[in-house]
Amino acid sequence: MKVTVLAGGVGGARFLKGLRHHLRQAMPDGAGGTTAKITAVVNTGDDMWLTGLRVCPDLDSVMYALAGVNDESRGWGRSGETERVSAELTAYGVGWPWFTLGDLDIGTHITRSHLLRTGLALSHVTRQLASRWDIGIELLPMSDEEVETQVVLDGPTADVPEVVHFEEWWVRYRAQRPAREFIQAGLTEAAPAPGVLTAISAADVVVLAPSNPVVSVGTIMNVPGIREGIQTTPAPVVGISPIISGAAVRGMAEACLAAVGVRTGADAVALHYGARSEGGVLDAWLIDSADARLSDPIARAGVHPVVVPLWMNDVQTSANLAAAVLDAASTLSAAKS
């Protein structure tokens, strides 16, 4: 079995951990792994150059989580961190004092930046970084080209907006300043990273993880060629709602959805993605038991609704969710045949 997951940040990382756990149990290889092939296509729209270092927040969050070295309490960065280097940078007046990098994390950014400056592509660098740990999942950046999400905010006057990097809006302002729009700088020059389109077209299942539908999964699909690859893959495409009972499971997705005119609801996000039969990207959409009443409008839009518990409180509940995704895909495949 080949499973390809479009993922970003904490929600994507938790789902991937559960998927790996489930497949190691359901399809063991006899050596602690699985005979299944899992590929994660990860958002890089949050990436930036900071104090001369290339920082890739979503790639690192996924890699650290799968390696078991992430900080579970904060949801990002490494466990057992110190922040002496960031304190020194602040003392020198460089960097973003509100965007603190841990010392172990900085080691990752130094290594990545060094390898990029030798001429290696981000996909090659990501593979080399991930090889330090036996994570059991292939990590692919959505693109080797730099694509950075910028946020247009109201400026000092109505006709002069302020444009900031997504991380500044997200971390410094906690998404409290209303966003006019999102701009993905470099997007038109970008192409899917090597292996991305093959991972989608050759998959048995394509999964849209419960990540931010606008600035994580949405950004991945905006890379030229990826949305079309999802629309034409022979594999069923199954999405997982990041919204439960009208609120984001984690983060501030409500502010992102509001900026693109989408209501914060499991059904509204399904309609935002759209049914593949109607030119969208979804065949099935998993919603939480608390949102069971929303099944009808999702079905009327041409998407098969599946009602299951969505809360990923630990690895086993995440694995149960992954099993439900694969069951939904199997049902779709059987119906198609």
C-alpha positions as CSV (number, residue, x, y, z in Angstrom):
1,M,0.0,0.0,0.0
2,K,1.2,3.5,-0.9
3,V,-0.3,6.4,1.2
4,T,0.5,10.0,0.4
5,V,-0.4,12.7,2.9
6,L,-0.5,16.4,2.4
7,A,0.5,17.8,5.8
8,G,1.6,20.8,7.7
9,G,2.4,21.5,11.4
10,V,1.2,19.8,14.5
11,G,-2.0,18.3,13.2
12,G,-0.2,16.8,10.2
13,A,2.5,15.4,12.5
14,R,0.1,13.8,14.9
15,F,-1.8,12.2,12.1
16,L,1.3,10.9,10.5
17,K,2.4,9.3,13.8
18,G,-0.9,7.6,14.1
19,L,-0.8,6.4,10.5
20,R,2.6,4.9,10.9
21,H,1.6,3.2,14.2
22,H,-1.5,1.8,12.5
23,L,0.3,0.5,9.5
24,R,3.1,-1.0,11.6
25,Q,0.4,-3.1,13.3
26,A,-1.8,-3.8,10.2
27,M,1.0,-4.4,7.7
28,P,4.1,-5.3,9.7
29,D,7.4,-6.0,7.9
30,G,8.7,-8.2,10.7
31,A,11.4,-5.7,11.7
32,G,9.3,-3.2,13.5
33,G,8.3,-1.3,10.4
34,T,5.6,-1.7,7.8
35,T,5.4,-3.0,4.3
36,A,3.4,0.1,3.4
37,K,5.0,3.1,1.8
38,I,4.1,6.5,3.5
39,T,5.0,9.7,1.9
40,A,4.4,13.1,3.5
41,V,4.2,16.2,1.2
42,V,4.9,19.0,3.7
43,N,4.0,22.7,3.5
44,T,7.0,25.0,3.1
45,G,5.0,28.3,2.8
46,D,5.9,29.1,6.4
47,D,9.7,29.0,5.6
48,M,11.9,32.0,6.0
49,W,15.5,33.2,6.2
50,L,16.2,34.4,9.7
51,T,19.6,35.6,11.0
52,G,21.1,34.0,7.9
53,L,19.5,30.6,8.5
54,R,16.8,28.8,6.5
55,V,14.0,27.9,8.9
56,C,11.4,25.4,7.8
57,P,8.8,25.2,10.7
58,D,6.4,22.6,9.3
59,L,9.1,20.2,7.9
60,D,10.9,20.4,11.3
61,S,7.7,19.9,13.3
62,V,6.9,16.8,11.3
63,M,10.4,15.4,11.4
64,Y,10.9,16.0,15.2
65,A,7.5,14.5,16.0
66,L,8.2,11.4,13.9
67,A,11.6,11.1,15.5
68,G,10.1,11.4,19.0
69,V,12.3,14.4,19.9
70,N,9.6,17.1,19.7
71,D,8.4,19.2,22.6
72,E,4.9,17.8,23.2
73,S,3.9,20.6,25.7
74,R,4.7,23.5,23.3
75,G,3.7,21.6,20.2
76,W,6.8,22.8,18.3
77,G,10.6,22.6,18.6
78,R,12.8,20.1,20.4
79,S,12.3,18.6,23.8
80,G,14.8,19.5,26.5
81,E,15.7,22.8,24.8
82,T,17.8,25.7,26.0
83,E,17.7,29.1,24.4
84,R,21.1,30.7,25.1
85,V,21.8,31.4,21.4
86,S,18.4,33.2,20.9
87,A,19.1,35.3,24.0
88,E,22.5,36.3,22.5
89,L,20.9,37.2,19.2
90,T,18.4,39.4,21.0
91,A,21.2,41.1,23.0
92,Y,22.9,41.9,19.7
93,G,19.6,43.3,18.3
94,V,19.2,40.8,15.5
95,G,16.5,38.3,14.6
96,W,12.9,38.3,15.9
97,P,12.8,38.3,19.8
98,W,9.2,37.0,19.7
99,F,10.3,34.1,17.5
100,T,12.5,32.1,19.8
101,L,14.6,29.2,18.4
102,G,16.0,26.6,20.7
103,D,19.7,25.7,20.6
104,L,19.1,22.2,19.3
105,D,16.7,23.6,16.7
106,I,19.3,26.1,15.6
107,G,21.6,23.1,14.9
108,T,19.1,21.9,12.4
109,H,18.8,25.3,10.7
110,I,22.6,25.7,10.5
111,T,22.9,22.2,8.9
112,R,20.1,22.9,6.5
113,S,21.5,26.3,5.5
114,H,25.0,25.0,5.0
115,L,23.8,22.2,2.8
116,L,21.6,24.6,0.8
117,R,24.6,26.9,0.3
118,T,26.6,24.0,-1.2
119,G,24.0,23.8,-4.0
120,L,21.8,21.0,-2.8
121,A,18.0,21.2,-3.3
122,L,15.7,21.4,-0.3
123,S,14.3,18.0,-1.0
124,H,17.8,16.5,-0.9
125,V,18.6,18.4,2.3
126,T,15.4,17.2,3.9
127,R,16.1,13.6,3.1
128,Q,19.6,14.0,4.6
129,L,18.3,15.6,7.8
130,A,15.6,13.0,8.2
131,S,18.1,10.1,7.7
132,R,19.5,10.9,11.2
133,W,16.4,9.2,12.6
134,D,14.5,6.1,11.5
135,I,11.2,7.9,11.0
136,G,9.7,5.3,8.6
137,I,8.1,8.0,6.4
138,E,9.5,9.8,3.3
139,L,9.4,13.6,3.9
140,L,9.1,15.7,0.8
141,P,8.9,19.5,0.8
142,M,6.1,20.7,-1.5
143,S,8.7,22.5,-3.6
144,D,12.4,23.0,-3.8
145,E,11.8,26.7,-4.7
146,E,11.3,29.2,-2.0
147,V,7.6,30.0,-1.5
148,E,6.9,32.3,1.5
149,T,3.4,33.2,2.7
150,Q,2.9,36.9,3.4
151,V,-0.1,38.5,5.1
152,V,-1.6,41.8,4.0
153,L,-2.9,43.8,7.0
154,D,-4.5,47.2,7.4
155,G,-1.7,49.8,7.5
156,P,-1.5,53.3,9.0
157,T,-4.0,54.4,6.3
158,A,-6.6,52.5,4.4
159,D,-4.8,52.8,1.1
160,V,-1.4,51.8,2.4
161,P,-1.6,48.2,3.7
162,E,1.1,46.5,5.8
163,V,2.6,43.3,4.5
164,V,4.3,40.9,7.0
165,H,5.6,37.4,6.9
166,F,3.1,34.8,7.9
167,E,5.1,33.8,11.0
168,E,5.0,37.4,12.2
169,W,1.3,37.5,11.9
170,W,0.8,34.1,13.5
171,V,3.4,34.3,16.3
172,R,3.9,37.9,17.1
173,Y,0.3,39.1,16.5
174,R,-1.4,35.7,17.3
175,A,-3.5,36.3,14.2
176,Q,-5.4,39.0,16.1
177,R,-4.9,41.6,13.3
178,P,-7.5,40.8,10.6
179,A,-5.8,39.6,7.4
180,R,-6.9,41.2,4.1
181,E,-5.4,38.4,2.0
182,F,-2.5,36.0,1.8
183,I,0.2,36.3,-0.8
184,Q,2.5,33.4,-1.6
185,A,5.6,35.0,-2.8
186,G,7.5,32.9,-5.4
187,L,4.6,30.6,-6.1
188,T,4.4,31.3,-9.8
189,E,8.1,30.3,-10.2
190,A,7.7,27.2,-8.1
191,A,7.3,23.6,-9.2
192,P,6.5,20.4,-7.2
193,A,9.6,19.0,-5.6
194,P,11.0,15.8,-7.2
195,G,8.8,12.8,-6.3
196,V,5.7,14.8,-5.2
197,L,3.6,14.3,-8.3
198,T,4.7,10.6,-8.5
199,A,3.7,10.1,-4.9
200,I,0.3,11.5,-5.7
201,S,-0.3,9.7,-9.0
202,A,1.0,6.3,-7.8
203,A,-0.7,6.4,-4.4
204,D,-3.4,3.9,-3.3
205,V,-4.8,6.7,-1.0
206,V,-4.2,10.4,-0.9
207,V,-4.9,12.1,2.4
208,L,-5.5,15.7,3.3
209,A,-4.3,15.9,6.9
210,P,-6.2,17.9,9.5
211,S,-3.9,20.8,8.9
212,N,-4.8,24.4,8.2
213,P,-6.8,24.3,5.0
214,V,-5.7,27.8,3.9
215,V,-2.0,28.2,4.7
216,S,-0.9,24.6,5.0
217,V,-2.8,22.2,2.8
218,G,-4.1,25.1,0.7
219,T,-0.5,26.3,0.1
220,I,0.7,22.9,-1.0
221,M,-2.2,22.6,-3.5
222,N,-1.4,26.0,-4.9
223,V,2.0,24.9,-6.1
224,P,1.5,24.7,-9.9
225,G,0.7,21.1,-10.8
226,I,-0.2,19.7,-7.4
227,R,-3.9,20.5,-7.4
228,E,-4.2,19.0,-10.9
229,G,-2.3,15.9,-9.7
230,I,-4.8,15.4,-6.9
231,Q,-7.7,15.9,-9.2
232,T,-6.5,13.3,-11.7
233,T,-5.0,10.6,-9.4
234,P,-6.7,7.3,-9.6
235,A,-6.5,7.0,-5.9
236,P,-9.3,8.1,-3.6
237,V,-8.7,11.4,-1.9
238,V,-9.8,11.5,1.7
239,G,-9.7,14.6,3.9
240,I,-9.9,15.1,7.6
241,S,-11.6,18.1,9.1
242,P,-9.5,20.4,11.2
243,I,-12.7,21.9,12.6
244,I,-14.8,20.3,15.4
245,S,-18.0,21.9,16.7
246,G,-17.3,25.2,14.8
247,A,-13.8,25.7,16.2
248,A,-10.2,24.9,15.1
249,V,-8.8,21.8,16.7
250,R,-5.5,23.7,17.2
251,G,-4.1,27.0,16.2
252,M,-5.9,30.0,14.7
253,A,-7.4,28.6,11.5
254,E,-10.6,30.6,12.1
255,A,-8.6,33.8,11.2
256,C,-7.3,32.2,8.0
257,L,-10.7,31.0,7.0
258,A,-12.2,34.4,7.6
259,A,-9.6,36.0,5.4
260,V,-10.7,33.9,2.4
261,G,-14.4,34.2,3.2
262,V,-15.0,30.6,4.6
263,R,-17.1,30.0,7.7
264,T,-15.5,28.0,10.4
265,G,-17.4,24.8,10.1
266,A,-16.5,21.2,9.1
267,D,-19.1,21.4,6.3
268,A,-17.8,24.8,5.1
269,V,-14.2,23.6,4.8
270,A,-15.4,20.5,2.9
271,L,-17.2,22.8,0.4
272,H,-14.1,25.0,0.3
273,Y,-12.0,22.0,-0.9
274,G,-14.9,20.8,-3.1
275,A,-15.8,17.5,-4.6
276,R,-13.5,16.0,-7.2
277,S,-16.6,15.2,-9.2
278,E,-17.3,18.9,-9.4
279,G,-13.7,20.1,-10.0
280,G,-12.5,20.1,-6.4
281,V,-10.2,17.7,-4.6
282,L,-12.2,15.6,-2.2
283,D,-13.9,12.2,-2.5
284,A,-14.5,11.7,1.2
285,W,-14.4,13.9,4.3
286,L,-14.1,12.8,7.9
287,I,-16.0,14.8,10.4
288,D,-16.2,14.4,14.2
289,S,-19.2,12.8,15.9
290,A,-20.1,16.2,17.3
291,D,-20.7,17.4,13.7
292,A,-22.7,14.4,12.5
293,R,-25.6,16.7,11.6
294,L,-23.4,18.2,8.9
295,S,-23.3,15.0,6.9
296,D,-26.2,15.9,4.7
297,P,-24.8,19.2,3.2
298,I,-21.5,17.5,2.7
299,A,-23.1,14.6,0.8
300,R,-25.2,17.0,-1.3
301,A,-22.0,18.7,-2.4
302,G,-20.8,15.4,-3.8
303,V,-18.4,14.4,-1.0
304,H,-18.8,11.2,1.0
305,P,-19.1,12.1,4.7
306,V,-17.6,9.8,7.3
307,V,-18.5,10.4,11.0
308,V,-15.8,9.3,13.5
309,P,-14.0,10.7,16.6
310,L,-11.4,13.1,15.3
311,W,-9.6,14.1,18.5
312,M,-6.0,12.8,18.4
313,N,-5.2,12.7,22.1
314,D,-2.5,10.1,21.8
315,V,-0.8,7.8,19.3
316,Q,-3.6,5.2,19.6
317,T,-6.5,7.6,19.0
318,S,-4.5,9.0,16.0
319,A,-4.0,5.4,14.8
320,N,-7.7,4.8,15.1
321,L,-8.3,7.9,13.0
322,A,-5.8,6.7,10.4
323,A,-7.6,3.3,10.2
324,A,-10.9,5.2,9.6
325,V,-9.3,7.1,6.7
326,L,-8.0,3.9,5.1
327,D,-11.4,2.2,5.6
328,A,-13.1,5.1,3.9
329,A,-10.6,4.9,1.0
330,S,-11.2,1.2,0.7
331,T,-15.0,1.7,0.6
332,L,-14.6,4.3,-2.2
333,S,-12.3,2.0,-4.2
334,A,-14.7,-0.9,-3.9
335,A,-17.6,1.2,-5.0
336,K,-15.6,2.5,-8.0
337,S,-14.7,-1.0,-9.1
